[in-house]
Amino acid sequence: MSDFEEIINNRRSIREYTKQDVSDEDILKILKAGMQAPGSRLGAEPWEFVVIRNRETLDKIAEIKPRVKTAPVAILLVANIERAFYKLHWQQDMSAAAENMLLEAVNLGLGGLWNGVAPTEETMEKIAGIFGLDNENQIPFCIITIGYPAEGWENKFMDKFDDSRIHYEKY
Ligand SMILES: Cc1cc2nc3c(=O)[nH]c(=O)nc-3n(C[C@H](O)[C@H](O)[C@H](O)COP(=O)(O)O)c2cc1C
């Protein structure tokens, strides 16, 4: 199996982390992976990222998204619609970036979790409040928690393949 296949197959949602910190270098690699994602218009992607290490802020977020509780670092993905060329495609642009980031975390021996924010209005409002996102062009999309997996959590293969979902030539 290639490294690539191993990363794709072994990525799991890691919801609890050890206290070990994640290096700035690794966070930068994860951010770079996010920005390598396909986007609806090259150069006009809506992505912006807030790296959060401050424990007080993380705890505040954990009141809304409980899986942030043990994470040493989280990254809030903000869709800045003013940057976007295709204004309606932001959820797709953001999703592509988020998945790349989760895969890079696995590549680095880390665990990650996609903590959903959009499109749940109440959650979006609360997260926007914490970060002072104060207009409709700055949309909190999701929060990716990153850390070293706690005991009982690991990136390992789970077979999700289901051939009943595959159609050839005709639906
Ligand atoms: C849009 C989206 C939102 C998600 N939100 C959460 C969340 O808020 N909390 C959580 O624990 N997992 C969340 N997840 C992770 C899924 O629960 C997880 O990917 C799914 O159960 C499959 O498990 P796997 O990631 O290990 O393959 C989210 C995933 C996606 C794609």
Ligand as a Chemical Component Dictionary entry (heavy atoms), coordinates in Angstrom:
data_LIG
# 
_chem_comp.id                   LIG 
_chem_comp.type                 NON-POLYMER 
_chem_comp.pdbx_formal_charge   0 
_chem_comp.three_letter_code    LIG 
# 
loop_
_chem_comp_atom.comp_id 
_chem_comp_atom.atom_id 
_chem_comp_atom.alt_atom_id 
_chem_comp_atom.type_symbol 
_chem_comp_atom.charge 
_chem_comp_atom.model_Cartn_x 
_chem_comp_atom.model_Cartn_y 
_chem_comp_atom.model_Cartn_z 
_chem_comp_atom.pdbx_ordinal 
LIG C1  C1  C 0 -19.680 18.216 8.054  1  
LIG C2  C2  C 0 -19.147 17.395 9.186  2  
LIG C3  C3  C 0 -19.419 17.778 10.485 3  
LIG C4  C4  C 0 -18.942 17.018 11.562 4  
LIG N1  N1  N 0 -19.178 17.460 12.828 5  
LIG C5  C5  C 0 -18.737 16.728 13.867 6  
LIG C6  C6  C 0 -18.945 17.194 15.181 7  
LIG O1  O1  O 0 -19.466 18.292 15.400 8  
LIG N2  N2  N 0 -18.519 16.415 16.207 9  
LIG C7  C7  C 0 -17.901 15.208 15.991 10 
LIG O2  O2  O 0 -17.547 14.551 16.972 11 
LIG N3  N3  N 0 -17.675 14.742 14.733 12 
LIG C8  C8  C 0 -18.064 15.481 13.679 13 
LIG N4  N4  N 0 -17.798 15.064 12.399 14 
LIG C9  C9  C 0 -17.060 13.817 12.174 15 
LIG C10 C10 C 0 -17.985 12.660 11.755 16 
LIG O3  O3  O 0 -18.802 12.298 12.852 17 
LIG C11 C11 C 0 -17.113 11.475 11.288 18 
LIG O4  O4  O 0 -16.355 11.868 10.164 19 
LIG C12 C12 C 0 -17.950 10.238 10.932 20 
LIG O5  O5  O 0 -18.553 9.703  12.082 21 
LIG C13 C13 C 0 -17.117 9.149  10.265 22 
LIG O6  O6  O 0 -16.044 8.742  11.091 23 
LIG P1  P1  P 0 -14.538 8.842  10.575 24 
LIG O7  O7  O 0 -14.207 10.303 10.399 25 
LIG O8  O8  O 0 -13.709 8.201  11.652 26 
LIG O9  O9  O 0 -14.437 8.110  9.276  27 
LIG C14 C14 C 0 -18.206 15.828 11.314 28 
LIG C15 C15 C 0 -17.908 15.472 10.002 29 
LIG C16 C16 C 0 -18.344 16.251 8.939  30 
LIG C17 C17 C 0 -17.970 15.873 7.524  31 
# 
loop_
_chem_comp_bond.comp_id 
_chem_comp_bond.atom_id_1 
_chem_comp_bond.atom_id_2 
_chem_comp_bond.value_order 
_chem_comp_bond.pdbx_ordinal 
LIG C1  C2  SING 1  
LIG C2  C3  SING 2  
LIG C2  C16 DOUB 3  
LIG C3  C4  DOUB 4  
LIG C4  N1  SING 5  
LIG C4  C14 SING 6  
LIG N1  C5  DOUB 7  
LIG C5  C6  SING 8  
LIG C5  C8  SING 9  
LIG C6  O1  DOUB 10 
LIG C6  N2  SING 11 
LIG N2  C7  SING 12 
LIG C7  O2  DOUB 13 
LIG C7  N3  SING 14 
LIG N3  C8  DOUB 15 
LIG C8  N4  SING 16 
LIG N4  C9  SING 17 
LIG N4  C14 SING 18 
LIG C9  C10 SING 19 
LIG C10 O3  SING 20 
LIG C10 C11 SING 21 
LIG C11 O4  SING 22 
LIG C11 C12 SING 23 
LIG C12 O5  SING 24 
LIG C12 C13 SING 25 
LIG C13 O6  SING 26 
LIG O6  P1  SING 27 
LIG P1  O7  DOUB 28 
LIG P1  O8  SING 29 
LIG P1  O9  SING 30 
LIG C14 C15 DOUB 31 
LIG C15 C16 SING 32 
LIG C16 C17 SING 33 
# 
